Amino acid sequence: MLQSSAGIFNYLKGAIVPAIQQDPTPDMNADTLSALSTLMLAQAQEAFVQKAIHDRMKDAILAKLCAQCEDYYAEAMRLMSKDSVKQMWDREWVQQVSGKQAALHAQTHYYQALVCKQNKEVGQEIARLTCAMELFREAQSRSGRPQLCEDIMNKAQRNLTEAQKDNDFIYHERIPDVKSLEPVGKAALAKPLPLPTRFSTKPADLFEFLVPMVIHQSMAGFEQKKSDIVNGEIAKLRESTQLMNTVLSSLNLPASLEDTHGTELPSSLQEKSQAVINNGGIEKLESLIRELPDLLQRNTEILNECDRMINDEKSSDDQLRSQFKERWTRTPSSQLTETFRVNLAKYREIINNAIRADKVVQKTFEQHGKAISLLSQGSAAIIQALPSVSGGSNATNCSAARQLRQLMEEVETIKATRDVIESELKTSTLDMKEKFMKALIEDGAVTETLATDALQDTYGALQEQVRGSVAKQETLLSQIQEKNSEFTAEKMGGGCLAVQREDMLKDLAAGYDAFMDLQKHLQEGGKFYNDLTELLVVFQNKINDFCFARKTEKEELMKDLTQDLSRGPVGLPTAPSNHEDAKRQAPARPPPPQPAPNTPYPTMPQGMPLPYAMPSQAPYPMYVPAPMPQTYNPYATLPGPGAQNYPQNPMPAQQNPAYPMQGYMTYPGPQGYQYPGYPPAPHQ
C-alpha cells in the first residue's frame, strides 16, 4: 500500500501540471509530491525492517535494510525542509521524520556492530555502539518521545559495556573514529510501484443495487414466500423428529434392547451421559436459566422508557393545546405517534410471550432436572442409582428384538436424511432479480406466477421429501410400538425391580432429550433477548429523536405565540366630554390597516417576522423499520391477542416492502411437553 502510494504521488508530480494548465495548489506542488512520495518509501522500507527483525534475519542484512531506510528518511527530511513547502507540515511531522532518521541510523550501527562482534573486530564494535548510543539519544530528543527505540537502546548499552570490558582486559584494540569506518551497504526493498491501469480487477458498481421500486417490492414478496416455505418445512421436520423422540423415550428405546440382563448400563445411555457432561451438564443449564431474568429486565426497562417518553410528550402537547386552544396549530401527538404506539404494543406482546416461554422452559427443567443431574454425574453414579435385576430373561436373540433393531436402524436413517434435507433447505439460494428485471422489460410487469414457479422448481422436490419422511415415520412408529410390546412381554421376568429399572431408564432417556433441547432453546433464547435489545435501542433512539424534534418545535411555537400576543392591538381610552367639539373639528383620520384576509394574525409592518406556523407535514425524523435476519428460529411466536402472530404483516401506515417480514413455527418438545417460542422481534 505504501509503495503504491509512492507511485501515485510520483505519477501526480508529472501529470498534474499539464492537466490543470495553471499553477498547482500547494498540496499538488512538485516539491510537496516528491516529499510525500519519499516519505511513503521510507515507511515501506521501515515495514521491511520490522519484518526482517521479526523473522530473525542475519545482522548484516538488517544493517543494510536499516541503512537504506535511514537514507529514505534523510531524503524525506531534506525535501520537507525546502522553503517552498516547509510551512505545510505540522510540527509533529517534522519531529517524527527527523527522529526516525536518527533512530534508523543508530540501528544501522547497532546491527553492524553485531557483525563486527562475530568477526572479532572489537574496536570497530565499540566505535559503532558508541555512535549508536549517541544517535538513539538524539532520536529521542528530536522526536520528543523518550521511549523511542528504548528496548534496542538498552541492548546496545549492554553490548557496549560488555565490549569495553572485554577490550580493557583482553583485546586492547584501538578504537577507530566512526567516520573512518567503511560505510554500511544498502538494500532497497521498497520501491514506488507504477500506477496500475485498473486499481481493482472487480470494481464495485455503485449502481449495482439500484433497481425500480416494483423490483424491490417483488423481491420483498419473494423473500417472504421463500422464508415461509423454508421455515414451514423445517418446522415440519423438527416437529416430526421431536414426536419420534418422544415415542421412543416412552418406550425406552434403544436402551431397552441393550439392557437385557438388568445389571449393566446400556451403551447408548453411557454415550448420552458423556454427551451431557461434555456440554456442561446441569450446571450449564442452570447458568443459562439464571441469565434470562436479567436479559428480560433490560428489554423491559428500555420498552418502559420508550412508553414514558411518548406519554410525556403527549401530556405536554395536550396541556399546551388546552392552554392556547385554537392558536396551538401543530399536529397532535396522537396522530404522529400512532406507529410508535402500535410497535410498542407489538414489542410488549413479544416480551409477554417471552415471559411465558421462560416459564415453560423453567417448568421443563424442573420436570427433568433429577434425570439431567444424574446424567451429569457419569456412568458410575447412574449404575449405582439404577435398580439391579438379577436373573432376568435373555431376550437378546428373540425375533421381536431382532426386528426392533432393524426398525431402530431405520429411525437413524430417517434422522440422517432429515438433517440433509434441512441443510439443503437452509443453503438453497435463488436470485430472482435478473428474472424480475427481464419480465419488467418484456412484459411491463412482474407477475406473482413467476415467483411461485421459481419457488416450486427449487423447493418442490424438497417439500415432497419432507412429506414422504413424515408419512414413513407414521408407519415406522406403528411397527415399533407393535414389536416393542412383543419384546417387553418376553423380557419382563424380574418383577417389580425390573419395572422400576425400566421406568428409570425411560426417565434418563427423556432427560437426555430434554437436556439437549433445553440447551439449544436457552442459547437461542439468550440470542433472542440480545437481538431484541439491539432493536429496542434503535427504537428508543428514534423516539428520542422524535421527542427532541417536538420539543424544539414546541419552544419555537410558544416563542412566536408570546411575541404575537405582545403585538396585539391596544384600545384607545374614552375622551372627556369637554373635548367633543374639538374632536368634531379635527380632520378625518385615515382608516386603520386591515389584516390580511387569509392570516389569523395582525399584519406586521414590513420587515417584521411573521408568526411561526408549522407546515402541513412537520419534518420529524423518518421512522424506517429495521430488517430481521433471514434465518430459521425455532423459537416461534406464541399467539397474541386474537391469535395474531407478530410480525406477519407490515405495520399500518408504515409499509416497507424492501424488508421482508418473517414468521416462525412452534414445535412440541419430547414426552408431551411443548417448548416455548421466543418470538422474533418485529420491524420497527
C-alpha positions as CSV (number, residue, x, y, z in Angstrom):
1,M,0.0,0.0,0.0
2,L,2.8,2.4,0.9
3,Q,4.7,1.6,-2.3
4,S,1.6,2.1,-4.3
5,S,1.1,5.5,-2.6
6,A,4.6,6.5,-3.5
7,G,4.0,5.5,-7.1
8,I,0.7,7.6,-7.2
9,F,2.5,10.6,-5.8
10,N,5.2,10.3,-8.5
11,Y,2.5,10.0,-11.2
12,L,0.8,13.1,-9.9
13,K,4.0,15.0,-9.9
14,G,4.4,14.5,-13.7
15,A,0.7,14.6,-14.6
16,I,-0.9,17.4,-12.6
17,V,0.7,20.5,-14.2
18,P,-0.1,19.5,-17.8
19,A,-3.6,18.6,-16.7
20,I,-4.6,21.8,-15.0
21,Q,-2.6,24.2,-17.2
22,Q,-2.0,26.6,-14.3
23,D,0.0,26.9,-11.1
24,P,-1.0,24.0,-8.9
25,T,-2.2,24.4,-5.3
26,P,0.4,23.9,-2.6
27,D,-0.7,20.3,-1.9
28,M,-0.1,19.5,-5.6
29,N,3.2,21.3,-5.8
30,A,6.0,19.1,-7.3
31,D,8.2,19.5,-4.1
32,T,5.2,18.5,-1.9
33,L,4.5,15.4,-4.0
34,S,8.2,14.5,-4.0
35,A,8.4,14.8,-0.2
36,L,5.3,12.7,0.2
37,S,6.5,10.0,-2.2
38,T,9.8,9.7,-0.4
39,L,8.1,9.6,3.0
40,M,5.9,6.7,1.7
41,L,9.0,4.8,0.6
42,A,10.7,5.4,4.0
43,Q,7.7,4.0,5.8
44,A,7.5,1.0,3.4
45,Q,11.2,0.3,3.9
46,E,10.7,0.5,7.7
47,A,8.0,-2.1,7.4
48,F,10.5,-4.4,5.7
49,V,13.0,-3.7,8.5
50,Q,10.4,-4.7,11.2
51,K,9.5,-7.9,9.3
52,A,13.2,-8.8,8.9
53,I,13.7,-8.3,12.7
54,H,10.7,-10.4,13.4
55,D,11.9,-13.2,11.1
56,R,15.4,-13.1,12.8
57,M,17.3,-12.5,9.6
58,K,21.1,-12.1,9.7
59,D,22.6,-9.0,11.3
60,A,24.4,-8.0,8.1
61,I,21.1,-7.9,6.2
62,L,19.4,-6.0,9.0
63,A,22.2,-3.4,8.9
64,K,21.8,-2.9,5.1
65,L,18.0,-2.6,5.4
66,C,18.3,0.0,8.2
67,A,20.9,1.9,6.2
68,Q,18.6,2.2,3.2
69,C,15.6,3.2,5.5
70,E,17.7,5.9,7.1
71,D,18.7,7.2,3.7
72,Y,15.0,7.4,2.7
73,Y,14.1,9.3,5.9
74,A,17.0,11.7,5.4
75,E,15.9,12.4,1.8
76,A,12.3,13.0,3.0
77,M,13.6,15.4,5.7
78,R,15.6,17.3,3.1
79,L,12.6,17.7,0.8
80,M,10.3,18.6,3.6
81,S,12.7,21.4,4.7
82,K,12.6,23.3,1.4
83,D,11.4,26.8,1.7
84,S,8.5,26.3,-0.7
85,V,6.8,23.6,1.3
86,K,8.2,23.6,4.9
87,Q,5.2,25.7,6.1
88,M,2.8,23.0,5.0
89,W,3.8,20.3,7.5
90,D,2.7,20.0,11.1
91,R,5.5,20.4,13.6
92,E,4.9,16.8,14.8
93,W,5.5,15.5,11.2
94,V,8.9,17.1,11.0
95,Q,9.9,15.9,14.5
96,Q,8.8,12.3,13.8
97,V,10.7,12.2,10.4
98,S,13.8,13.7,12.0
99,G,13.6,11.3,14.9
100,K,13.1,8.3,12.7
101,Q,16.1,9.2,10.6
102,A,18.4,9.3,13.6
103,A,16.8,6.1,15.1
104,L,17.4,4.1,11.8
105,H,20.9,5.5,11.6
106,A,21.5,4.2,15.1
107,Q,20.1,0.8,14.3
108,T,22.4,0.6,11.3
109,H,25.4,1.0,13.6
110,Y,23.9,-1.4,16.2
111,Y,23.4,-4.3,13.7
112,Q,26.8,-3.7,12.0
113,A,28.4,-3.8,15.5
114,L,26.9,-7.3,15.9
115,V,28.6,-8.2,12.7
116,C,31.9,-6.8,14.0
117,K,31.4,-8.9,17.2
118,Q,31.0,-12.0,15.1
119,N,34.2,-11.1,13.2
120,K,36.2,-10.4,16.5
121,E,36.6,-6.7,15.5
122,V,36.2,-5.4,19.0
123,G,37.5,-1.9,18.2
124,Q,35.0,-1.3,15.4
125,E,32.2,-2.8,17.5
126,I,32.9,-0.3,20.3
127,A,33.1,2.6,17.9
128,R,29.7,1.7,16.3
129,L,28.0,1.0,19.5
130,T,29.2,4.3,21.0
131,C,27.9,6.2,17.9
132,A,24.6,4.2,18.1
133,M,24.0,5.3,21.7
134,E,24.6,8.9,20.7
135,L,22.2,8.6,17.8
136,F,19.5,6.9,19.9
137,R,19.6,9.8,22.4
138,E,19.4,12.2,19.5
139,A,16.4,10.4,18.1
140,Q,14.6,10.6,21.4
141,S,15.4,14.3,21.6
142,R,14.3,15.2,18.1
143,S,11.0,13.2,18.2
144,G,10.1,14.3,21.7
145,R,9.4,10.6,22.6
146,P,11.7,9.5,25.5
147,Q,10.6,5.8,24.9
148,L,11.6,5.7,21.2
149,C,13.6,2.6,20.5
150,E,14.1,2.1,24.2
151,D,14.4,-1.7,24.0
152,I,17.1,-1.8,21.3
153,M,18.9,1.1,23.0
154,N,19.1,-0.9,26.2
155,K,20.6,-3.9,24.3
156,A,23.1,-1.6,22.7
157,Q,24.1,-0.2,26.1
158,R,24.6,-3.7,27.5
159,N,26.7,-4.8,24.4
160,L,28.8,-1.6,24.7
161,T,29.5,-2.2,28.4
162,E,30.5,-5.8,27.7
163,A,32.6,-5.0,24.7
164,Q,34.5,-2.2,26.6
165,K,35.2,-4.6,29.5
166,D,36.5,-7.3,27.1
167,N,38.7,-4.8,25.3
168,D,40.1,-3.4,28.5
169,F,41.1,-6.8,29.9
170,I,41.6,-9.0,26.8
171,Y,41.9,-7.4,23.4
172,H,43.3,-3.9,24.0
173,E,42.4,-2.9,20.4
174,R,42.5,0.7,19.3
175,I,39.0,2.3,18.9
176,P,38.9,4.0,15.5
177,D,36.9,7.1,14.6
178,V,33.5,6.1,13.4
179,K,33.9,8.4,10.4
180,S,36.9,6.3,9.2
181,L,34.9,3.1,9.2
182,E,33.8,1.5,6.0
183,P,30.2,2.6,5.1
184,V,27.4,0.0,5.5
185,G,25.9,-1.2,2.3
186,K,22.3,-0.6,1.5
187,A,19.4,-2.9,0.4
188,A,16.4,-1.1,-1.1
189,L,13.4,-3.4,-0.9
190,A,10.8,-0.6,-1.0
191,K,10.3,0.9,-4.5
192,P,7.5,3.1,-5.9
193,L,5.1,0.9,-7.8
194,P,3.8,2.1,-11.2
195,L,0.3,3.4,-11.5
196,P,-1.9,0.4,-12.4
197,T,-4.3,0.6,-15.4
198,R,-7.1,-0.6,-13.1
199,F,-6.9,-0.5,-9.4
200,S,-9.3,-3.4,-9.0
201,T,-9.9,-6.5,-11.1
202,K,-13.5,-6.4,-10.0
203,P,-14.5,-2.8,-9.4
204,A,-17.7,-2.3,-7.4
205,D,-20.6,-0.9,-9.4
206,L,-22.1,1.9,-7.4
207,F,-25.5,1.4,-9.2
208,E,-25.5,-2.4,-8.9
209,F,-28.4,-2.5,-6.4
210,L,-30.3,0.4,-7.9
211,V,-33.4,-1.1,-9.3
212,P,-37.0,0.1,-9.8
213,M,-39.3,0.2,-6.8
214,V,-41.5,-2.6,-8.3
215,I,-38.5,-4.9,-8.3
216,H,-37.8,-4.1,-4.7
217,Q,-41.4,-4.9,-3.9
218,S,-41.3,-8.1,-5.9
219,M,-38.1,-9.2,-4.2
220,A,-39.5,-8.5,-0.8
221,G,-42.6,-10.6,-1.5
222,F,-40.5,-13.3,-3.0
223,E,-38.2,-13.4,0.0
224,Q,-41.2,-13.6,2.3
225,K,-42.7,-16.6,0.4
226,K,-39.3,-18.2,0.4
227,S,-38.9,-17.7,4.1
228,D,-42.3,-19.1,4.8
229,I,-41.6,-22.3,2.7
230,V,-38.2,-22.9,4.3
231,N,-39.3,-22.2,7.9
232,G,-42.5,-24.2,7.4
233,E,-40.7,-27.3,6.0
234,I,-38.0,-27.2,8.7
235,A,-40.7,-26.9,11.4
236,K,-42.5,-30.0,10.0
237,L,-39.2,-31.9,10.1
238,R,-38.4,-30.9,13.6
239,E,-41.9,-31.5,14.9
240,S,-41.9,-35.0,13.5
241,T,-38.4,-35.7,14.9
242,Q,-39.5,-34.4,18.3
243,L,-42.6,-36.6,18.2
244,M,-40.5,-39.6,17.2
245,N,-38.0,-39.0,20.1
246,T,-40.9,-38.7,22.5
247,V,-42.4,-42.0,21.5
248,L,-39.0,-43.8,21.6
249,S,-38.3,-42.3,25.0
250,S,-41.6,-43.5,26.3
251,L,-40.7,-47.0,25.1
252,N,-37.1,-46.8,26.4
253,L,-35.6,-47.4,23.0
254,P,-32.9,-48.2,22.1
255,A,-31.7,-48.6,25.7
256,S,-34.2,-51.4,26.3
257,L,-32.7,-53.5,23.6
258,E,-29.3,-53.2,25.2
259,D,-30.3,-53.8,28.8
260,T,-31.3,-57.4,28.5
261,H,-29.6,-58.7,31.7
262,G,-30.6,-56.0,34.1
263,T,-27.1,-55.4,35.6
264,E,-25.0,-53.3,33.1
265,L,-25.6,-49.8,31.9
266,P,-26.7,-49.7,28.2
267,S,-24.0,-48.3,25.9
268,S,-26.4,-45.8,24.4
269,L,-27.1,-44.4,27.9
270,Q,-23.4,-44.2,28.6
271,E,-22.9,-42.2,25.4
272,K,-25.8,-39.9,26.4
273,S,-24.3,-39.3,29.8
274,Q,-20.9,-38.5,28.3
275,A,-22.6,-36.1,25.9
276,V,-24.4,-34.3,28.7
277,I,-21.1,-34.0,30.6
278,N,-19.3,-32.7,27.5
279,N,-21.9,-30.0,27.0
280,G,-21.5,-28.6,30.6
281,G,-24.1,-30.8,32.4
282,I,-26.8,-29.4,34.6
283,E,-24.5,-26.5,35.7
284,K,-24.6,-25.1,32.2
285,L,-28.4,-25.2,32.0
286,E,-28.7,-23.5,35.4
287,S,-26.3,-20.8,34.3
288,L,-28.2,-20.1,31.1
289,I,-31.5,-20.1,33.0
290,R,-30.1,-17.5,35.5
291,E,-29.2,-15.2,32.7
292,L,-32.7,-14.9,31.3
293,P,-34.3,-12.7,34.0
294,D,-31.5,-10.1,33.6
295,L,-31.9,-10.1,29.8
296,L,-35.7,-9.8,30.2
297,Q,-35.4,-6.9,32.7
298,R,-33.1,-5.0,30.4
299,N,-35.5,-5.2,27.5
300,T,-38.5,-4.4,29.7
301,E,-36.7,-1.3,31.1
302,I,-36.0,0.0,27.6
303,L,-39.6,-0.5,26.5
304,N,-40.9,1.2,29.6
305,E,-38.6,4.2,28.9
306,C,-40.0,4.4,25.3
307,D,-43.5,4.4,26.6
308,R,-42.7,7.1,29.2
309,M,-41.1,9.4,26.6
310,I,-44.1,9.1,24.3
311,N,-46.6,9.7,27.1
312,D,-44.7,12.7,28.5
313,E,-44.6,14.3,25.0
314,K,-48.3,13.7,24.6
315,S,-49.1,15.2,28.0
316,S,-47.1,18.3,27.3
317,D,-48.8,18.7,23.9
318,D,-52.3,18.2,25.4
319,Q,-51.6,20.7,28.2
320,L,-50.4,23.4,25.8
321,R,-53.3,22.7,23.4
322,S,-55.7,23.2,26.3
323,Q,-54.0,26.5,27.2
324,F,-53.7,28.1,23.8
325,K,-56.7,26.3,22.3
326,E,-57.1,27.1,18.5
327,R,-53.8,29.1,18.4
328,W,-51.9,25.8,19.1
329,T,-51.8,24.8,15.5
330,R,-49.3,22.0,15.3
331,T,-50.2,18.4,14.6
332,P,-51.5,16.5,17.7
333,S,-49.1,13.9,19.2
334,S,-51.7,11.2,19.0
335,Q,-51.6,11.3,15.2
336,L,-47.8,11.4,14.9
337,T,-47.2,8.6,17.5
338,E,-49.7,6.1,16.1
339,T,-47.0,4.0,14.6
340,F,-44.8,4.2,17.6
341,R,-47.7,3.0,19.9
342,V,-48.5,0.2,17.5
343,N,-45.0,-1.0,17.7
344,L,-44.9,-0.6,21.4
345,A,-47.9,-2.8,21.7
346,K,-46.2,-5.4,19.5
347,Y,-43.0,-5.3,21.4
348,R,-44.9,-5.6,24.7
349,E,-46.8,-8.6,23.4
350,I,-43.5,-10.2,22.3
351,I,-42.0,-9.7,25.7
352,N,-45.1,-11.2,27.3
353,N,-44.8,-14.2,25.0
354,A,-41.1,-14.5,26.0
355,I,-42.1,-14.4,29.7
356,R,-44.5,-17.3,29.1
357,A,-41.8,-19.1,27.2
358,D,-39.3,-18.7,30.0
359,K,-41.9,-20.2,32.4
360,V,-42.3,-23.2,30.2
361,V,-38.5,-23.7,30.0
362,Q,-38.3,-23.5,33.8
363,K,-41.1,-26.0,34.2
364,T,-39.4,-28.4,31.8
365,F,-36.1,-28.0,33.6
366,E,-37.8,-28.8,36.9
367,Q,-39.6,-31.8,35.4
368,H,-36.4,-33.4,34.1
369,G,-33.9,-31.8,36.5
370,K,-33.3,-35.0,38.5
371,A,-32.6,-37.1,35.4
372,I,-30.3,-34.4,34.0
373,S,-28.4,-34.2,37.3
374,L,-27.9,-37.9,37.3
375,L,-26.7,-37.9,33.7
376,S,-24.2,-35.1,34.6
377,Q,-22.6,-37.3,37.3
378,G,-21.4,-40.0,34.9
379,S,-21.9,-43.7,34.3
380,A,-20.8,-44.9,37.7
381,A,-23.4,-42.8,39.5
382,I,-26.1,-44.0,37.1
383,I,-25.2,-47.7,37.7
384,Q,-25.3,-47.1,41.4
385,A,-28.7,-45.4,41.2
386,L,-30.3,-48.0,38.8
387,P,-32.1,-51.0,40.4
388,S,-30.2,-54.2,39.7
389,V,-32.3,-57.1,38.3
390,S,-30.5,-60.5,38.6
391,G,-31.7,-63.5,36.7
392,G,-33.5,-61.5,34.0
393,S,-34.6,-63.3,30.9
394,N,-32.2,-63.2,28.0
395,A,-34.3,-61.8,25.2
396,T,-31.4,-60.7,23.1
397,N,-31.9,-63.1,20.2
398,C,-35.7,-63.3,20.2
399,S,-37.4,-62.4,16.9
400,A,-39.0,-59.2,18.3
401,A,-35.6,-57.9,19.4
402,R,-34.0,-58.5,16.1
403,Q,-36.9,-56.8,14.3
404,L,-36.8,-53.9,16.7
405,R,-33.0,-53.4,16.0
406,Q,-33.8,-53.2,12.3
407,L,-36.5,-50.7,12.9
408,M,-34.2,-48.6,15.1
409,E,-31.7,-48.5,12.2
410,E,-34.4,-47.2,10.0
411,V,-35.1,-44.5,12.6
412,E,-31.4,-43.4,12.5
413,T,-31.6,-43.4,8.7
414,I,-34.7,-41.1,8.8
415,K,-32.9,-38.7,11.2
416,A,-29.8,-38.5,9.0
417,T,-32.0,-37.9,5.9
418,R,-33.8,-35.1,7.6
419,D,-30.5,-33.4,8.6
420,V,-29.6,-33.4,4.9
421,I,-33.0,-32.1,3.8
422,E,-32.8,-29.3,6.4
423,S,-29.3,-28.4,5.3
424,E,-30.4,-28.2,1.7
425,L,-33.4,-26.0,2.7
426,K,-31.2,-23.6,4.5
427,T,-28.4,-23.4,1.9
428,S,-30.6,-23.2,-1.3
429,T,-30.1,-19.8,-3.0
430,L,-32.3,-18.3,-5.6
431,D,-31.6,-14.9,-7.1
432,M,-34.7,-13.6,-8.9
433,K,-33.6,-10.0,-9.6
434,E,-32.5,-10.7,-13.1
435,K,-35.7,-12.6,-13.9
436,F,-37.8,-9.9,-12.5
437,M,-35.9,-7.2,-14.4
438,K,-36.3,-9.2,-17.6
439,A,-40.1,-9.7,-17.0
440,L,-40.5,-6.0,-16.3
441,I,-38.7,-5.0,-19.5
442,E,-40.5,-7.5,-21.7
443,D,-44.0,-7.6,-20.2
444,G,-44.1,-4.3,-18.3
445,A,-45.0,-6.0,-15.0
446,V,-43.7,-8.7,-12.6
447,T,-46.4,-11.4,-12.1
448,E,-46.7,-13.5,-8.9
449,T,-46.7,-16.6,-11.1
450,L,-43.0,-16.0,-11.9
451,A,-42.0,-16.2,-8.2
452,T,-44.3,-19.1,-7.5
453,D,-42.9,-21.2,-10.3
454,A,-39.3,-20.5,-9.3
455,L,-40.0,-21.5,-5.7
456,Q,-41.7,-24.7,-6.9
457,D,-38.8,-25.6,-9.1
458,T,-36.3,-25.0,-6.2
459,Y,-38.2,-26.4,-3.2
460,G,-40.8,-28.7,-4.8
461,A,-38.6,-31.8,-4.6
462,L,-37.5,-31.0,-1.0
463,Q,-41.2,-30.5,0.0
464,E,-42.0,-33.9,-1.4
465,Q,-39.2,-35.5,0.5
466,V,-40.5,-33.9,3.7
467,R,-44.0,-35.3,3.1
468,G,-42.5,-38.7,2.4
469,S,-40.4,-38.7,5.5
470,V,-43.4,-37.7,7.7
471,A,-45.5,-40.5,6.2
472,K,-42.8,-43.1,6.6
473,Q,-42.4,-42.1,10.2
474,E,-46.1,-42.8,11.0
475,T,-45.8,-46.4,9.6
476,L,-42.4,-46.9,11.3
477,L,-43.7,-45.8,14.8
478,S,-46.7,-48.1,14.4
479,Q,-44.4,-51.1,13.7
480,I,-42.0,-50.1,16.6
481,Q,-44.9,-50.0,19.1
482,E,-46.2,-53.4,18.0
483,K,-42.8,-55.1,18.1
484,N,-41.9,-53.4,21.4
485,S,-45.0,-54.9,23.0
486,E,-43.9,-58.4,22.0
487,F,-40.3,-57.7,23.1
488,T,-41.4,-56.4,26.5
489,A,-43.6,-59.4,27.1
490,E,-40.6,-61.7,26.5
491,K,-38.2,-59.6,28.5
492,M,-40.2,-58.8,31.7
493,G,-39.3,-61.5,34.2
494,G,-37.8,-59.6,37.0
495,G,-40.9,-58.4,38.8
496,C,-41.2,-55.0,40.5
497,L,-37.4,-54.2,40.3
498,A,-37.5,-54.8,36.5
499,V,-40.4,-52.4,36.1
500,Q,-38.6,-49.7,38.3
501,R,-35.4,-50.2,36.3
502,E,-37.3,-49.9,33.0
503,D,-39.0,-46.7,34.2
504,M,-35.8,-45.1,35.4
505,L,-34.1,-45.9,32.0
506,K,-37.0,-44.2,30.3
507,D,-36.6,-41.1,32.6
508,L,-32.9,-40.9,31.8
509,A,-33.5,-41.1,28.1
510,A,-36.2,-38.4,28.3
511,G,-33.8,-36.4,30.5
512,Y,-31.1,-36.5,27.8
513,D,-33.6,-35.4,25.1
514,A,-34.8,-32.6,27.4
515,F,-31.2,-31.5,28.2
516,M,-30.2,-31.2,24.5
517,D,-33.4,-29.3,23.6
518,L,-33.2,-27.1,26.7
519,Q,-29.6,-26.2,25.9
520,K,-30.4,-25.3,22.3
521,H,-33.5,-23.4,23.3
522,L,-31.8,-21.5,26.1
523,Q,-29.0,-20.4,23.8
524,E,-31.5,-19.3,21.2
525,G,-33.5,-17.6,23.9
526,G,-30.4,-15.6,25.0
527,K,-29.7,-14.7,21.4
528,F,-33.3,-13.6,21.0
529,Y,-33.1,-11.3,24.0
530,N,-29.8,-9.8,22.9
531,D,-31.1,-9.2,19.3
532,L,-34.3,-7.7,20.8
533,T,-32.2,-5.3,22.9
534,E,-30.4,-4.0,19.8
535,L,-33.8,-3.4,18.0
536,L,-35.2,-1.8,21.1
537,V,-32.2,0.6,21.5
538,V,-32.7,1.7,17.8
539,F,-36.4,2.1,18.5
540,Q,-35.7,4.1,21.6
541,N,-33.3,6.4,19.7
542,K,-35.9,7.1,17.1
543,I,-38.4,8.0,19.8
544,N,-35.8,10.2,21.4
545,D,-35.2,12.0,18.1
546,F,-38.9,12.5,17.6
547,C,-39.4,13.9,21.1
548,F,-36.4,16.2,20.7
549,A,-37.9,17.5,17.4
550,R,-41.3,18.0,19.0
551,K,-39.7,19.8,21.9
552,T,-37.8,22.2,19.6
553,E,-41.0,22.8,17.6
554,K,-42.9,23.5,20.9
555,E,-40.4,26.0,22.0
556,E,-40.4,27.9,18.7
557,L,-44.2,27.9,18.6
558,M,-44.5,29.2,22.1
559,K,-42.0,31.9,21.4
560,D,-43.9,33.1,18.4
561,L,-47.3,32.9,20.2
562,T,-45.9,35.0,23.0
563,Q,-44.5,37.6,20.6
564,D,-47.8,37.7,18.7
565,L,-49.7,38.4,22.0
566,S,-47.3,41.2,22.9
567,R,-48.0,42.8,19.5
568,G,-51.8,42.7,19.8
569,P,-53.9,46.0,19.2
570,V,-54.5,48.2,22.3
571,G,-57.9,50.0,22.7
572,L,-57.9,53.9,23.0
573,P,-59.3,55.5,26.2
574,T,-62.7,57.3,26.1
575,A,-62.2,61.1,25.5
576,P,-63.6,63.6,28.1
577,S,-66.9,65.4,27.2
578,N,-65.2,68.8,27.0
579,H,-63.2,67.5,24.1
580,E,-66.2,66.5,22.0
581,D,-66.2,69.8,20.0
582,A,-62.6,69.7,19.3
583,K,-62.9,66.1,18.2
584,R,-65.7,67.1,15.7
585,Q,-63.4,69.8,14.2
586,A,-60.4,67.5,13.9
587,P,-59.6,66.3,10.4
588,A,-60.7,62.8,9.5
589,R,-58.2,60.2,10.4
590,P,-57.1,57.6,7.8
591,P,-58.7,54.2,8.2
592,P,-56.7,51.7,10.3
593,P,-54.9,49.0,8.3
594,Q,-56.9,45.9,7.7
595,P,-55.4,42.4,8.4
596,A,-54.8,40.1,5.5
597,P,-58.0,38.0,5.0
598,N,-56.0,34.7,5.0
599,T,-53.9,35.4,8.1
600,P,-55.3,34.9,11.6
601,Y,-52.7,37.2,13.0
602,P,-52.5,41.0,12.8
603,T,-50.5,42.3,9.8
604,M,-47.0,43.2,10.8
605,P,-45.0,46.2,9.5
606,Q,-42.8,45.4,6.6
607,G,-39.6,43.7,7.7
608,M,-41.1,42.1,10.8
609,P,-41.0,38.3,11.1
610,L,-44.4,36.6,10.6
611,P,-45.7,34.4,13.4
612,Y,-44.5,30.9,13.4
613,A,-46.6,28.4,11.6
614,M,-45.9,24.7,11.1
615,P,-46.2,23.2,7.6
616,S,-48.8,20.6,7.0
617,Q,-46.2,17.9,7.3
618,A,-43.8,18.5,10.1
619,P,-40.2,17.4,9.3
620,Y,-39.9,14.8,12.0
621,P,-37.2,12.1,11.9
622,M,-38.1,9.4,9.4
623,Y,-39.1,6.2,11.1
624,V,-37.9,3.2,9.0
625,P,-38.4,-0.4,10.1
626,A,-35.3,-2.4,10.6
627,P,-35.0,-5.8,8.8
628,M,-34.8,-9.0,10.7
629,P,-32.1,-11.6,9.8
630,Q,-33.2,-14.3,7.3
631,T,-32.5,-17.3,9.5
632,Y,-34.7,-20.1,10.9
633,N,-35.6,-19.5,14.5
634,P,-37.4,-22.5,16.2
635,Y,-38.5,-20.2,19.0
636,A,-41.8,-19.4,17.5
637,T,-44.1,-16.5,18.2
638,L,-46.8,-17.6,20.7
639,P,-50.3,-16.5,19.8
640,G,-51.0,-12.9,20.9
641,P,-54.4,-11.3,21.3
642,G,-56.8,-12.6,18.7
643,A,-54.3,-15.3,17.7
644,Q,-52.2,-12.7,15.9
645,N,-48.6,-13.6,15.4
646,Y,-46.0,-10.8,15.2
647,P,-44.6,-9.8,12.8
648,Q,-46.6,-11.3,10.0
649,N,-47.9,-8.2,8.3
650,P,-46.4,-4.7,7.7
651,M,-47.4,-2.1,10.2
652,P,-50.2,0.2,9.2
653,A,-49.2,3.4,7.6
654,Q,-45.6,2.1,7.5
655,Q,-45.4,-0.2,4.5
656,N,-41.9,-1.0,3.7
657,P,-41.7,-3.8,1.1
658,A,-38.0,-3.6,0.9
659,Y,-37.7,-5.6,4.1
660,P,-39.3,-9.0,4.2
661,M,-41.1,-10.0,7.3
662,Q,-40.7,-13.4,8.9
663,G,-42.8,-15.8,10.8
664,Y,-41.8,-18.8,12.8
665,M,-43.5,-22.0,13.7
666,T,-43.8,-23.8,17.1
667,Y,-42.9,-27.4,17.6
668,P,-43.6,-29.7,20.5
669,G,-40.8,-31.0,22.9
670,P,-40.2,-34.5,23.9
671,Q,-42.6,-36.6,26.0
672,G,-45.6,-34.4,25.8
673,Y,-44.3,-31.0,26.8
674,Q,-44.0,-28.2,24.3
675,Y,-41.1,-25.9,24.1
676,P,-42.0,-22.3,24.0
677,G,-41.5,-19.9,21.2
678,Y,-39.3,-17.0,21.8
679,P,-40.9,-14.6,19.3
680,P,-38.9,-12.9,16.7
681,A,-38.7,-9.1,17.3
682,P,-40.8,-7.1,14.9
683,H,-39.8,-4.4,12.5
684,Q,-39.7,-1.1,14.0
